[in-house]
Amino acid sequence: MLPNREGQKIPRVTFRTRQDDQWKDVTTDEIFAGRTVVVFALPGAYTPTCSTTHLPRYNELAPTFSKLGVDEIVCLSVNDGFVMAEWQKDQAAPNVTFLPDGNGAFTEGMGMLVDKADLGFGKRSWRYSMLVKDGVIVKQFIEPQKPGDPFEVSDADTMLRYLAPAARAPEPAVVFTRPGCPHCARAKALLEANGVAYEEVALGKAITFSTVRAVSGRGTAPQVFIGGRHIGGADDLAAYFDAATRKAA
């Protein structure tokens, strides 16, 4: 059975990272001493669940965690510094710190080093997350030991509910834009002014006005979606925020 180390100190190791194409040693003291850190560990860079769900959601919720007193969010995997550096570029996850545990020293010290030889991975980390304050593990969520790669409790939303049960995760937003469009610039400014993190999809050869018309019913830019709901253009977005302000008053 994998050990739960709540109340214990984290292992003291040095991570060999790649930053700006140079080696840089980062110690656990630099990351954890006197700070509140959320760590999520996963089996490997570029693997499906890690790339499509586990990592992106932590990156998305990072501003919410920050408001709750979390200083840093760390993604840890038993991969070398080159692989983790390239994965970070590929994922475009600026709100997460990537730590390569290439030799598995930290993971072994956590008691989370498992054999995935059946997949050709060798020794890797079991999937888990933890809240660490000043180097002490306050809470740990360990995935159940069952075949495959279970992903049930180490997700960002579970950690958020632990930190603040009443907190609401921000709704995802996307805005379809056209280069040089002043109304698109206004819509993005409105989203930013209201603290809404968003993804921008610029129209071009791959995404056309036909695409926008198919999903929104309108063939103009911008078109904004929040939480799966079609809001509309810049004027519609302004009205949406005005209504939300009046409701909260």
Helices and strands as residue ranges (DSSP letters): E 14-19, E 22-27, H 28-32, E 36-42, H 48-49, I 50-54, H 55-67, E 72-77, H 81-91, E 97-100, H 105-109, E 113-115, G 117-119, E 123-125, E 128-133, E 136-142, H 156-163, E 173-177, H 182-193, E 198-202, H 209-216, E 223-226, E 229-232, H 234-248
